[in-house]
């Protein structure tokens, strides 16, 4: 209940894009979507199905949570790639500086790069 209440409060702070566009477009056909809506509108007979109706409000929460986790993983990979690129550039810079100091001493030697 607390999560649902917080989600309602956060809904007011969403941008227009977040309110209009869903995070995940459905991969279902129109007929499949209609069938799914009919199933959701039916009254549940089984206890588990009735309990699941209580948690339907959490669907948006889990979409946001999963999107945040995917963004986090993407940023971690991007950071690792940038750290690797930084290490390569530092290595190249060290080679260049080493070549520049050597070439000042012996101008006839070829440049190390």
C-alpha positions in Angstrom: 0.0 0.0 0.0 2.9 2.3 0.8 4.4 1.8 -2.6 1.1 2.4 -4.4 0.6 5.6 -2.4 4.1 6.8 -3.3 3.6 5.8 -7.0 0.4 8.0 -7.0 2.4 10.9 -5.5 5.2 10.5 -8.1 2.7 10.3 -10.9 2.0 14.0 -10.4 5.7 14.7 -10.9 6.1 12.8 -14.2 6.9 14.7 -17.3 4.4 14.8 -20.2 6.5 12.3 -22.2 6.5 9.8 -19.3 2.7 10.2 -18.9 2.0 9.7 -22.6 4.6 7.2 -23.8 4.8 3.8 -22.2 8.3 2.5 -21.3 7.8 -0.7 -23.2 5.7 -0.9 -26.3 3.6 -4.0 -26.4 4.7 -6.8 -28.7 1.2 -8.2 -28.8 -1.1 -7.9 -31.8 -4.3 -6.0 -31.4 -6.4 -9.2 -31.0 -4.0 -10.5 -28.3 -4.3 -7.2 -26.4 -8.1 -7.3 -26.5 -8.0 -10.9 -25.3 -5.7 -9.9 -22.4 -8.0 -7.0 -21.5 -11.0 -9.3 -21.4 -9.2 -11.8 -19.2 -8.2 -9.0 -16.8 -11.8 -7.7 -16.6 -13.2 -11.2 -15.7 -13.9 -11.9 -12.1 -11.3 -14.3 -10.8 -12.4 -17.6 -9.3 -9.0 -18.9 -8.0 -7.5 -17.3 -4.8 -4.2 -16.7 -6.5 -5.8 -14.9 -9.4 -7.8 -12.7 -6.9 -4.6 -11.9 -5.1 -2.9 -10.9 -8.3 -5.6 -8.3 -9.0 -4.5 -6.5 -5.8 -1.0 -6.2 -7.3 -2.0 -4.9 -10.7 -1.2 -1.4 -9.5 2.4 -2.4 -9.1 2.9 -3.1 -12.8 3.9 0.5 -13.5 6.3 0.4 -10.5 8.0 -2.8 -11.8 8.3 -1.3 -15.3 10.0 1.8 -13.9 12.2 -0.4 -11.6 13.3 -2.6 -14.5 14.0 0.4 -16.7 16.1 2.0 -14.0 18.0 -1.3 -13.6 18.6 -1.5 -17.3 19.8 2.1 -17.5 22.1 1.4 -14.5 23.6 -1.6 -16.3 24.0 0.3 -19.5 25.8 3.2 -17.7 28.1 0.7 -16.0 29.1 -0.8 -19.3 29.6 2.7 -20.8 31.8 3.7 -17.9 33.9 0.5 -18.2 34.3 1.2 -22.0 35.3 4.8 -21.2 37.8 3.7 -18.6 39.4 1.3 -21.1 39.6 4.0 -23.7 41.1 6.4 -21.1 43.8 3.8 -20.3 44.6 3.3 -24.0 44.9 7.1 -24.5 47.1 7.4 -21.5 49.4 4.6 -22.8 49.6 6.3 -26.2 50.4 9.7 -24.5 53.2 8.1 -22.5 54.6 6.5 -25.6 54.4 9.9 -27.4 56.1 11.7 -24.5 58.8 9.1 -24.3 59.4 9.4 -28.0 59.5 13.2 -27.8 62.2 13.2 -25.0 64.3 10.6 -26.9 64.1 12.4 -30.2 65.4 15.6 -28.5 68.4 13.6 -27.4 69.0 11.7 -30.6 67.2 13.4 -33.6 68.3 10.6 -36.1 66.3 7.8 -34.4 62.8 7.1 -35.8 59.8 8.1 -33.7 58.4 5.2 -31.5 54.8 5.7 -32.8 
